[in-house]
Amino acid sequence: MESDRIKLVPPSLEYQPQMLEAIQASKEELGEYLPWVPYALTQEESVETTKQAMADFENFENELRFSIIDKETDTLVGAVGLIIRDKAVPFFEIGYWLNTSSVGSGYVTEAVKLLEQYAFESLEANRVIIRAAETNAKSRSVAERCGYHLEGIALNERRLPNGELCNTVIYSKISL
């Protein structure tokens, strides 16, 4: 999958060093909302996580994770995933993160649109959602820019990595 500026590539050990570097460089910003960040900061953890993502992708289980690659520089700028929520519906959730140095460039918006198109057209999704901490304005703005409808707010539904209790916003799109 690709647009003029980016391509989405399945998980591979080829991009694993860039993935680790991006997570390490962005750990403060990512760690504000993503609980997995402290467990993804070493070479060993990164390789293991990449191998698991590769197996999940091959077996169509858990999450189909893609690296977001800037086509001009062949640089990993972040990741986007299609979490498999219910194969019978089919129903998916899109999650994403970006290297701090690439924030504000529209990469995530492009990646979400590509992944959404793949979900609806190739996987015949009937429902795609984006969930985010209510306080995560940047993540919420991606969902809104991509035309997702604010479906609801789950009150006191998550703990942020800092321990604070937080609401979760749920944005959705359905097939027509």
C-alpha positions, 0 to 999 in steps of 0.5 A: 500500500502506498500514496505519493509520499509513503508506503506501508510495509509489513513487519520485517527485521529489515526495518527493525533497527529504524523502529527501535531508533524511532521508539527510543528517540520518541519515548517521552512523547509515546510513553505519555499514552502508550503503555508498551513503550518501556518494554520496547526500548532494547534491541532484544525486545525490539527483535522479539516484538518484530518477530511476533508482529511478523507471525501475527501478520502471516497468520492473520491474528491479533494485529496487522502491523505496518511500518510507515516509510517515507518513500523519498528517504526510505526512512521509517517515520512510524507505525500503523496497525490494524487490530483484529477485533472480530473476524466474524463481523469483520471489525478492526481497530486502527492504532498508530504512532509516529517518530516525534521528529515526523509529527505534524507532517501528515504521515499518520493521516495518510497511513490511516486512510491507506489502511482504512481503504485496505480494511474496507476493500480487501478485508471487507470490513463492516466496522473500523474504529480508532480509540484514543485517550480523551486527553490525546488531542493529536490522536483525536485530530487524526481520527477527525481529519480522516472523517471518523464519527465520534461514537462515544466516550467510555468513562474511566476506561483506561489508566495512562502510563503515569497512573492517571485514570482517563476516559477513552474516545471511540471514533468509527466508520462503517461500510455502506 
